[in-house]
């Protein structure tokens, strides 16, 4: 009966012990684990391709017209 009165304390203590043991198990290193290999020769990455897009900006009227056309095409495609 006395254990039922203190069930909350027992739960909190069990939870804290489980949390601490899980943390310690995750942070300790395996005694048989080999260290990570050392990379001595850094490989040079090939040149990255760069793409420059040259285009004129749409005016407000052209953008509104483009949005109307896109909305109409979306409605037609959804049917």
N, C-alpha and C positions, 0 to 999 in steps of 0.2 A: 504494500500500500504506500509505503514511503517513497518507492521508486516512481510511482505514478504522480506524486506531487512534484517531483523534480525532473519530470520528463523533458521540459524545455531546456533546462541546464544540461542534461545528458545529451540532447540533440546538438546544442551549440558546441559543446566540447568535442563530440564526435565529428562534427563538421569541420571544426578548426584543425583537429588532428589529421583528418583526411586531406584538407587543403595544404597544410604544411608538408605532409609526406609526399603529396603529388608534386608540389613545387620543388622539393629537394630531389626527388627522383628525376625530374626533368632537367635540373641544372647540373647534376653530377655527371662527369664524363665516364664512359666505359673504360675500365682498366686495360682491356685488350684492344681498344680502338687505336688504329694507326693514325698518325698526324696527317693532315692534308698535304698532298704533294706540292712542292714548290715549283712554280712556273719560272723557268729561267729565261726563256726566249719569248719575248712578247711578239705576237704576230701582228703585223701591220695590216690594218683593215684596208680593203680596196677603196678607191675613191667613190664617194657616194654621188649618184646621179642627181643633178639639180635641174629642175624644170622651171622655167620662167614663163608665166602666162601673161601675155600682153593683150588686153582687151579694153574697150572703152566702157565707162560706167553708163548705166541707164539713167535717163532723166526720170523724174517722178511720174510723168505721164506714161513713159514707156514701161516703167516698172508696174504701174497699175494695170496697163493693158496686158502685160505678160502674166500677171497674177490672175486676171479674168480668164485668159485663154487656158491657163493651167487648171483652173477650177472647172471650166467647161469640159476639158478633156478628162478630168477625174470623174465627173458625173457620168459622162458617156462610157468610160471604161468600167464603171461600177455596175452598169446595167447588164 
